[in-house]
Amino acid sequence: MSMTIGEASHASGVSAKMIRYYEEIGLISPAGRTASNYRVYDVDSVNRLRFVRRSRNLGFSLEETERLLKLWDDKARASAEVKALALAHVEELETKIAEMQAMRDTLSHLAERCQGNDRPNCPILADLEGRPLRQKTTAKGEGGDCCGA
């Protein structure tokens, strides 16, 4: 059964643009061509595209996805190598999660310190600028951080 790039895209969940890109970088083999030079895909190609889509959705890099495809193709491979790759990726994800939680905590803290009033100064912007928060004196002589807290 042959499919056009649009049909392969629909069947695999990978956009036609990404299919062409994956072919261009050698992640998947170039499609066959019709006499009128249209790309055609078979069931095996669509299965590979699904594999790539799922791998990418799980956060594997293109290089890791290529390695996984090679392992998938190698029927004599040990599953231990696949597991090691997956566990290494889990560690990377855990590091990214911790970094994102720290970012969330920092932004939450900064947002709590900002009054969100009509004053122009703000601890969020001060932090992004990299300057320390300072005590400011308002025109009325009131002290407080840069957002009036």
LINUR-V418026 format. One record per residue. N is the residue number from 1. D_CENTER is the distance of its C-alpha to the mean C-alpha in Angstrom with 2 decimals. Layout:
# LINUR-V418026
n:N d_center:D_CENTER
n:N d_center:D_CENTER
This chain:
# LINUR-V418026
n:1 d_center:33.28
n:2 d_center:31.64
n:3 d_center:28.98
n:4 d_center:28.09
n:5 d_center:24.58
n:6 d_center:24.44
n:7 d_center:25.66
n:8 d_center:23.31
n:9 d_center:20.38
n:10 d_center:21.77
n:11 d_center:22.57
n:12 d_center:19.24
n:13 d_center:16.83
n:14 d_center:15.44
n:15 d_center:16.41
n:16 d_center:19.34
n:17 d_center:17.65
n:18 d_center:14.94
n:19 d_center:17.90
n:20 d_center:19.78
n:21 d_center:17.02
n:22 d_center:16.68
n:23 d_center:20.48
n:24 d_center:20.68
n:25 d_center:18.71
n:26 d_center:20.63
n:27 d_center:17.99
n:28 d_center:20.35
n:29 d_center:24.02
n:30 d_center:25.31
n:31 d_center:26.68
n:32 d_center:30.39
n:33 d_center:32.23
n:34 d_center:34.99
n:35 d_center:38.23
n:36 d_center:36.90
n:37 d_center:33.77
n:38 d_center:31.30
n:39 d_center:28.47
n:40 d_center:29.17
n:41 d_center:27.14
n:42 d_center:28.59
n:43 d_center:27.51
n:44 d_center:26.30
n:45 d_center:23.98
n:46 d_center:22.54
n:47 d_center:22.15
n:48 d_center:20.22
n:49 d_center:17.92
n:50 d_center:17.42
n:51 d_center:16.78
n:52 d_center:14.09
n:53 d_center:12.43
n:54 d_center:12.75
n:55 d_center:11.56
n:56 d_center:8.27
n:57 d_center:8.09
n:58 d_center:8.95
n:59 d_center:6.16
n:60 d_center:8.85
n:61 d_center:8.87
n:62 d_center:11.27
n:63 d_center:14.02
n:64 d_center:13.63
n:65 d_center:13.56
n:66 d_center:16.65
n:67 d_center:18.26
n:68 d_center:17.77
n:69 d_center:19.32
n:70 d_center:22.18
n:71 d_center:22.76
n:72 d_center:22.78
n:73 d_center:25.32
n:74 d_center:27.42
n:75 d_center:29.56
n:76 d_center:31.38
n:77 d_center:28.42
n:78 d_center:28.49
n:79 d_center:26.02
n:80 d_center:25.96
n:81 d_center:23.79
n:82 d_center:21.20
n:83 d_center:21.45
n:84 d_center:21.16
n:85 d_center:17.91
n:86 d_center:16.52
n:87 d_center:18.03
n:88 d_center:16.70
n:89 d_center:13.12
n:90 d_center:14.31
n:91 d_center:15.63
n:92 d_center:12.46
n:93 d_center:10.83
n:94 d_center:14.14
n:95 d_center:14.11
n:96 d_center:10.83
n:97 d_center:12.38
n:98 d_center:15.61
n:99 d_center:14.32
n:100 d_center:12.85
n:101 d_center:16.18
n:102 d_center:18.10
n:103 d_center:16.56
n:104 d_center:17.48
n:105 d_center:20.88
n:106 d_center:21.56
n:107 d_center:20.85
n:108 d_center:22.91
n:109 d_center:25.68
n:110 d_center:25.78
n:111 d_center:25.87
n:112 d_center:28.70
n:113 d_center:30.64
n:114 d_center:30.48
n:115 d_center:33.31
n:116 d_center:31.67
n:117 d_center:35.12
n:118 d_center:36.63
n:119 d_center:36.60
n:120 d_center:34.45
n:121 d_center:33.40
n:122 d_center:30.50
n:123 d_center:29.10
n:124 d_center:25.51
n:125 d_center:26.22
n:126 d_center:28.42
n:127 d_center:25.70
n:128 d_center:23.26
n:129 d_center:26.23
n:130 d_center:26.78
n:131 d_center:30.35
n:132 d_center:31.93
n:133 d_center:33.15
n:134 d_center:36.87
n:135 d_center:39.72
n:136 d_center:40.78
n:137 d_center:44.12
n:138 d_center:44.25
n:139 d_center:47.17
n:140 d_center:48.76
n:141 d_center:48.51
n:142 d_center:45.97
n:143 d_center:43.62
n:144 d_center:40.05
n:145 d_center:36.57
n:146 d_center:35.17
n:147 d_center:34.41
n:148 d_center:37.77
n:149 d_center:37.07
